[in-house]
Amino acid sequence: MGRITDLKYQNDQIKRTNKEGPFVRRTARHQTVNRFINALGATRSVPAKWYAITKEDVIGVIGYWKKQNKKDSTIRKYISQIKSFFNAIGHQVDGLDYKSLGIDGSSNKINYSINDEVIEKIYDPLVKNILLLQTKFGLTLSEAVLFAPDIHTYDEGLWLTREITRNSLDRTIKYQNEHQKKIINELSSLLDNCESAKSRFGYEDIRALYRIGLRQVGLKSSINYRTIYARERFQSLTKQTQKKIARQKIREEMGISPATLRRFLNEPE
């Protein structure tokens, strides 16, 4: 029990000291790491410190979870959070891709898209523009609801401040075309002064309007529509520059990790 206690203590320390990312995400990772530690104990393979953990230890834990009838989709989520934890403490473990770990990654594909004509059929213009902030600028739904045109724009594009971004870091997204400028201008006409959709209607009310508006045109409100931006932006950038540079540019615009971008682009881990 001593080693398990030590690992959990270190996990608690990381949660308290590492403030990168939203609190909810850090809490979920902390809980998953504790699950991982418990599974190490169940497999009787508990190292003295985190830096001693190997790929074989991870494979052992995955085997234990499978015996517990955990779905591959659940295990993928757990492993993603464990890898994030390893990155946070600077522990490099090679070979933690899904294929090498024996996890089915086929259902992790993200293939949905939206025809622009469908978006134009959305009756509520505010709902339509909240969706467009996701598909044409790569914002999260939360960022789109908190976005205030008079505050979060500058001459060349969007300037998202840490108060509204998912990872609590400032980022900019430059205009790429006139359509994007039109979206922001229309949104500005819908919101007065320094308002956002949330400040005008309240978060719960605007989320309800969003669900209803999307349902009316056959779209699901639970889908992460910013992935559409990632794929379209990648296709556009790779016509002009190297894939490595394109990926870095998209990551900066969207505030996402390499692993998240790979998932958005349906690339292997």
N, C-alpha and C positions, 0 to 999 in steps of 0.2 A: 504493500500500500504506500510505502514511502516514496517510490518513484512516481506513482500515479499522482500523489499529492504534490510533489515537486513540479511535475509538468503542468498541473492545473494552476498552481500558484504562478508559474511563468506566463500561462495564458491570461490569467487575471491582470498581471502586470502589463502585458502588451495591450490589453483592452483599455487600461487606464492611461497609458502613455502615448499610444499611437492614435492620433485623432484624424487620420486620413479617411475621408469618405463619411457618408451620413451615419448618424448614431444607430439607426435601425439596422443598417448593413453590418456595422461593426459588432452589434449585439448578436445578430444571426450567426456571424462567423465564430464568435466566442462560444456560442452554444454548440455549433458543429464541431469545433476543436475539442470540446469536452466529450462529445460523443465519440470522437476519434480516440481520445485517451482511454475511455472506458472499453472500447473495442480492442485496443492494444492490450489492456489488462485481461480481457476475455481470451485473447489468443496467446497469453503468457509470453508476450514479446514487448516488454516495456523498457525502452532504453533509459540510460541515466540522464540524458539531456536531449533536447530537441535536435541538436546538430548531429546526433548519432543515428537519427532515423533514416532508413534507406528505402529504396523502391520496393524491396522485398517485404518490409514492414507494412507498406501501404497495400500491397497486393494481399497480404494476410488479412488486413482489416476488411478489404473489399470482399474477400471470401467469407468472412464472418458475417458481414451485412447481408450477403446473398443468402446465407443460411437462415438469416432472420427474415427472409422474404421481402427485403427492401427492393423496390423497383429500380431498374437501371437509371431511370430519369432522376430518382431521388439520390442515387449514388453519384451520378454526374454532378448534381448540385453540391453534394457534400465535398467531392474531390476538388471542385472549383474553389470552394471556400478554404479548404486545406492548403491548396496551392497559393492562394492569396495570403494565408497566414505565413507560409514558408517564405514568401517574398518579403513580408513585413519584417521578419527576423533575419533576413539575409541568408537563408538556408537553401542551397541549390541542390535539388534532387532531379537527376535526369530521368527521362523515360516515363513521365507521368501523363502521357497522352492517352486518350481513351482506348485506342487500339492496343497499345502495349500493356495496358492494365486489364484488358479483356472485358471492357465495358462496351455495350452496344451504343453507338452514337448516332445511329441512323435517324432516330426520331427527334434528334436535336436540330434538324434542318429548319431553316426559316425561309419559306418560299412565297409568302403572300405578297401581293402587290395591289395597287388600286388604280383604276382608270381615272384620269383627271375629270372625265365627264361625270363620273359617279360623285366625285367631291363637289362639283358645281351644282348638283341636285340637292345638296343639303340646304334645307329651308332657312335655318338660323345662321345668319352671316358670321356671328361670333363663334359658333361651334365650328363652322367651316374653316375659319382662320386659325382656330386652336389646332385643328387637325393639320392644316397646311404648315404651321410652325414646326410640326413634327416631321412631316414628309419632305418639306422643302428647305428646312434649316437644321434638322437633326435634333431639335429640342425634345426633352422628355415631356410627358403630359403635364407633370407638376410644374416644370419650368414654363411651359406654354400658358398655363393658368395664372402664373405669377408674373408673366412678362408684361411690362408697362412700356409701350412704344416711346413715350416722352423721356423715359429714364434709360432704357436698355438699348438705345440705338445711337449711332454716331454717323458722320457723313458717309463712311464707306461700308457700313453694315450694322450688325448687331454687336452689342457689348454687354454680355451677360455677367452680372456681378455675383460675387460669392454668396450673397444673401438669398439668391434664388436657385443657384446651380446645385445639381445633385451631389457633386463631389466637393462643394464649398470652395471652389477655385474660380477666379475670374477667367473668362475666355471670350474671344471675338470670332465672329463669322462674317466674312466679307461678302457683299452682294456679288453674285455671279451673273445675274441677268435682270432684265426689267420686270419679269414676273415676280421676283422676290420683292422688289421695291413696291410693286403694286399691292402685294399682300400686306406689307407694313403700313402703307398709306391707308388702305381700307380699314385695317385694325385701329389705326390712330383716329379715324373718323367715327369709329364705334365707341371709343373710350375717351372720356374727357380728361384733360390735363395729365396728371401723373397716375391715372388709374390703371389697374390690371383687371382681368376678368374676375379674379378673386375679390379684390377690394370693392368692386361694384356689386357683385351678386352673392358673394360668400362661396366658400369652397364646395360645400355640399350641394348647393343649388346649381352651381355651374357644372359640377360633375353629373348631376341628374339631367341637365339640359344636354350635356355631351352624349350621355348614354342614349337618350331619346332621339337626338338628332342623327346619330350614326345608325341606330336601329331602323329608322325610317328609310334609309337607303341601302339596307342590307349589310351594314358593317358592324363588326363586334367592337365594343369599347374596351375589351380586355387585351386587345392586341397592342404590341409595342411597335407603333408605326414609324418610329425614327429609324428602324432598320432599313426602310425603303430609301431614306436619304443616304445612308451609308453605302448601299449597293449602287445607287445611281451616281453618287459622287465619285465612287471608285472607278466606275466605268468611264466617267468623263475625264478624270485626272490621268488615268493610265494612257489616254490618247496623247497626253502632253508631256508626261514625265515617267520616271521609273516607278515601279510598283512600291518599292520601299519608301520613296518620298511621298507617294500618294497616301500610303497607309499612315505615315506620320502626320500628314496634313489633316486627314480625317479624324485621327485620334485627338489632335489639338482642337479641332472645331467642335467635336462632340464630347470631349472630356471623358474618354473611355480608355480602358486598358487594351493592350495587344490581344489578350485572350477574348475580350468582349467583341473587338472588331472582327477577329477571326470567326466568331460565332455568327455575327451579323452577316458576314460575307460567305457563310457556309463553307469555310475552309477547315481542313483538319487541324486538330490541336497540335 
